[in-house]
């Protein structure tokens, strides 16, 4: 028997339906994974609402999971039955078992459990490329992270500190401000504050080389106003809605740069995927970054998890137990 959460029509959390589905056989190049844990990410909301288009309907949402290989398809040589594996970026994770492309899976090293792995793959690998490749954070940098208490945000705060940066985090509540301070943030600002003015004060007028923004529409102008000339605005999420703006604003505010990166692009090559995952595993095992699983839900209760996520009641990572 195999169950999955499927979306038959776009809409609110109530459109997440727990139902029995066939147990698939792996095709050539695939493996069958029996999940032990599945990660919750905001991209799951985008697929549920239709902001991101699924290849077909009904769709099993979810991009991240960890479990054990139960069967391998023809041509698979890197993985075998019994291997502990994790992945991010393969749509279809909200299921007890699913087939996934073998070249998108990585082996989970000793010292990392299934819950950690499911919590860290998408968010942690996203944080990895954001601080190592999209903008290479270095000692002495001052950076700003929006939604700093969230899944990616809380990892960015820790990793940037690990690299020697001064970190400004922006959060919605005093409780979240305390949380990010405990993670190492040097300055915890509230969304109710005049964030650019506070950044000007913190930096002595120098402003910032980079801002990490997963909020989208509501914070886009704020992010640009925190940058120094030629600064980089990294927009990696749309929690408040997609950004729409005239590019002329970049000229007016100091010849700024904006990028909209995705994990899929940064890990499209197998070698890049493995290197990204291994770098993440190493920084977690070293203690430089701690993966905080602050909420768990049964997979069948995915609708409740989506409600909590969208109402900003979650911090850190949320994992479904399977």
C-alpha positions in Angstrom: 0.0 0.0 0.0 1.1 3.5 -0.8 -0.4 6.8 0.1 0.3 10.4 -1.1 -0.9 13.9 -0.7 -2.3 15.0 -4.1 -3.7 18.3 -5.5 -6.5 17.8 -8.0 -7.3 21.5 -8.3 -5.4 24.6 -7.3 -6.4 26.5 -4.1 -6.0 26.6 -0.4 -4.6 24.0 2.0 -7.9 22.1 1.9 -6.9 21.1 -1.7 -4.2 18.8 -0.2 -5.9 15.4 -0.4 -4.5 12.2 1.4 -5.3 9.2 -0.9 -4.1 5.8 -1.8 -1.9 5.7 -5.0 -0.2 2.8 -6.8 3.3 1.8 -5.7 5.4 2.6 -8.8 8.1 0.5 -10.3 11.4 2.3 -11.0 12.0 3.1 -14.7 15.6 3.0 -16.1 17.7 5.6 -14.3 15.3 5.7 -11.3 15.1 4.3 -7.8 12.2 3.6 -5.6 12.6 5.4 -2.3 10.6 4.6 0.9 10.4 7.9 2.7 11.2 8.2 6.4 10.8 12.0 6.4 9.7 14.7 4.0 10.6 18.4 4.1 8.1 21.3 3.9 9.1 24.3 1.8 7.3 27.4 0.5 7.7 26.1 -3.1 5.1 23.5 -2.1 2.6 26.3 -1.6 3.4 27.7 -5.0 2.6 24.4 -6.7 -0.6 24.0 -4.6 -1.9 27.4 -5.5 -0.8 27.3 -9.2 1.8 30.1 -9.0 4.2 27.4 -10.2 2.7 25.1 -12.9 2.9 21.4 -12.3 3.6 19.2 -15.4 0.2 17.6 -15.0 -2.7 17.3 -12.6 -3.4 15.8 -10.2 0.1 16.5 -8.8 1.9 15.2 -5.7 3.7 18.2 -4.4 6.8 18.3 -2.3 10.4 18.7 -3.4 12.5 17.2 -0.6 12.7 13.9 1.2 14.9 11.3 2.8 14.6 7.5 3.1 15.8 4.1 2.0 16.2 2.7 -1.5 13.8 -0.2 -2.0 14.4 -0.9 -5.7 16.6 0.3 -8.5 15.9 0.6 -12.2 18.0 -0.4 -15.1 21.3 1.5 -15.5 21.5 2.7 -11.9 25.1 2.0 -10.7 25.7 4.6 -7.9 23.0 3.4 -5.6 21.8 0.0 -4.3 18.9 -1.3 -2.3 19.3 -0.4 1.4 21.2 2.9 0.8 20.1 5.9 2.9 19.4 8.7 0.5 18.1 12.3 0.4 17.2 14.7 -2.4 15.8 18.1 -3.2 14.2 19.4 -6.3 12.4 16.3 -7.5 8.6 17.1 -7.5 6.5 14.3 -5.8 7.8 14.1 -2.3 4.5 14.1 -0.3 4.2 10.3 -0.6 5.0 7.3 1.5 7.1 6.0 -1.4 8.0 7.4 -4.8 10.3 6.9 -7.7 13.0 9.5 -8.3 15.8 10.0 -10.7 18.9 8.3 -9.3 21.2 11.2 -10.4 19.2 13.6 -8.2 19.8 11.5 -5.0 22.8 11.7 -2.7 23.8 9.3 0.0 23.3 10.5 3.6 26.5 10.2 5.5 26.9 8.8 9.0 26.0 11.3 11.7 23.0 12.7 9.8 19.6 11.2 10.5 16.6 11.1 8.2 14.8 14.0 9.9 17.9 16.3 9.6 18.4 15.2 6.0 14.8 15.9 5.0 14.9 19.3 6.7 18.2 20.4 5.2 18.4 19.3 1.6 16.4 22.0 -0.2 16.9 24.8 2.3 20.5 23.9 3.1 21.6 23.4 -0.4 19.9 26.7 -1.3 21.8 28.4 1.5 25.0 26.8 0.3 24.9 28.2 -3.3 23.6 31.6 -2.0 26.5 32.2 0.3 29.2 30.4 -1.7 28.3 31.0 -5.3 25.6 33.6 -6.0 27.5 35.9 -3.7 30.6 34.6 -2.1 30.3 35.8 1.5 33.6 36.6 3.1 35.0 37.7 6.4 34.3 41.4 6.9 31.2 41.5 4.8 27.9 42.9 6.3 24.9 41.2 4.8 21.1 41.3 5.3 18.7 38.4 5.4 15.0 38.8 5.2 12.7 36.2 6.9 15.8 35.3 8.9 14.0 33.0 11.3 12.6 30.8 8.4 14.1 27.7 7.0 16.6 29.1 4.5 17.0 32.3 6.5 18.1 30.6 9.7 20.7 28.6 7.8 21.9 31.7 6.0 22.4 33.5 9.3 24.5 30.7 10.7 26.5 30.0 7.6 27.3 33.7 6.9 28.5 34.0 10.5 30.6 30.8 10.1 32.2 32.6 7.1 33.0 35.6 9.2 30.3 38.1 8.1 28.3 40.6 10.2 24.7 39.5 9.8 21.6 41.7 9.9 18.4 39.6 10.1 14.9 41.0 9.5 12.0 39.2 11.2 8.3 39.8 12.0 8.2 39.4 15.8 10.3 40.0 18.9 10.3 36.2 19.6 11.8 35.6 16.2 14.3 38.4 16.9 15.5 36.5 20.0 15.7 33.3 17.9 18.0 34.7 15.2 20.1 36.4 17.9 20.7 33.0 19.4 21.7 31.7 16.0 24.4 34.4 15.7 22.7 37.3 14.0 24.6 40.5 15.0 21.5 42.7 14.5 17.8 41.6 14.6 15.5 44.1 13.0 11.7 44.0 12.9 9.7 44.4 9.7 7.9 47.2 11.4 11.1 49.3 11.6 12.5 51.5 8.9 15.0 48.9 7.7 17.0 50.9 5.3 17.5 53.6 7.9 18.6 51.1 10.5 21.1 49.6 7.9 22.5 53.1 7.3 23.0 53.5 11.0 24.6 50.1 11.5 26.9 50.5 8.5 27.8 54.1 9.1 26.3 55.0 5.8 28.2 52.5 3.8 25.2 50.3 3.1 25.4 46.7 2.0 27.0 44.6 -0.8 24.2 42.1 -0.8 20.7 41.4 0.4 19.1 38.0 0.6 15.3 38.3 0.0 12.8 35.4 0.0 9.8 37.6 0.8 9.3 39.1 -2.7 6.8 41.9 -3.5 6.5 43.4 0.0 10.3 43.8 0.6 11.7 44.4 -2.9 12.0 48.2 -2.6 13.3 47.9 1.0 16.0 45.5 -0.2 17.2 47.8 -3.0 17.3 50.7 -0.5 19.7 48.8 1.7 22.3 48.3 -1.0 25.3 50.4 -1.8 26.0 51.3 -5.5 26.6 48.2 -7.6 25.1 46.1 -4.8 23.4 42.8 -5.4 19.8 42.0 -4.5 19.3 38.2 -4.4 15.6 37.5 -4.8 15.1 33.8 -4.1 11.4 33.5 -3.1 7.9 35.0 -3.4 6.3 34.5 0.0 4.4 37.8 -0.3 3.8 37.5 -4.1 6.0 37.9 -7.2 8.1 41.0 -7.9 7.1 43.2 -10.8 9.1 46.3 -11.3 10.5 48.6 -14.0 14.2 47.8 -14.3 14.9 51.6 -14.4 14.7 51.6 -10.6 18.0 49.7 -10.6 19.7 52.6 -12.4 18.1 55.2 -10.1 19.2 53.5 -6.9 22.9 53.0 -7.9 23.4 50.7 -10.9 22.2 47.8 -8.8 22.2 44.1 -9.7 19.3 41.7 -9.2 19.3 38.0 -9.6 16.6 35.3 -9.3 18.6 32.1 -8.7 17.2 28.5 -8.3 18.7 25.4 -6.8 17.8 23.4 -10.0 20.2 25.6 -12.0 23.0 25.5 -9.5 22.8 21.7 -9.1 21.9 20.8 -12.7 25.2 19.0 -13.2 25.6 15.9 -11.0 29.1 17.0 -9.9 27.7 20.3 -8.6 24.8 18.6 -6.8 27.2 16.2 -5.0 29.6 19.0 -4.1 26.8 21.2 -2.8 25.3 18.4 -0.7 28.7 17.4 0.7 29.6 20.9 1.6 26.3 21.2 3.5 26.7 17.8 5.3 30.2 18.9 6.3 29.2 22.3 7.8 26.4 20.6 9.7 28.6 17.8 11.0 31.2 20.4 12.1 28.6 22.3 14.1 29.0 25.4 12.0 25.4 25.2 11.0 22.7 23.6 13.1 19.5 22.4 11.4 16.6 23.3 13.7 13.5 21.1 13.1 11.0 23.2 15.1 7.8 21.6 13.8 6.8 18.1 12.8 3.5 16.9 11.2 2.2 13.6 10.0 2.3 13.6 6.2 -1.5 13.1 6.1 -1.8 16.4 8.0 -0.1 18.4 5.3 -2.9 20.9 5.1 -2.3 21.9 8.8 1.4 22.4 8.0 0.6 24.6 5.1 -1.7 26.8 7.2 1.1 27.2 9.8 3.7 28.0 7.2 1.5 30.6 5.4 0.5 32.3 8.6 4.2 32.8 9.6 3.8 30.6 12.6 6.7 28.4 11.8 10.4 28.9 12.5 13.4 27.0 11.2 12.5 23.8 9.3 9.3 21.8 9.3 9.4 18.0 8.6 6.6 15.5 7.8 7.0 12.1 9.4 6.0 9.2 7.2 
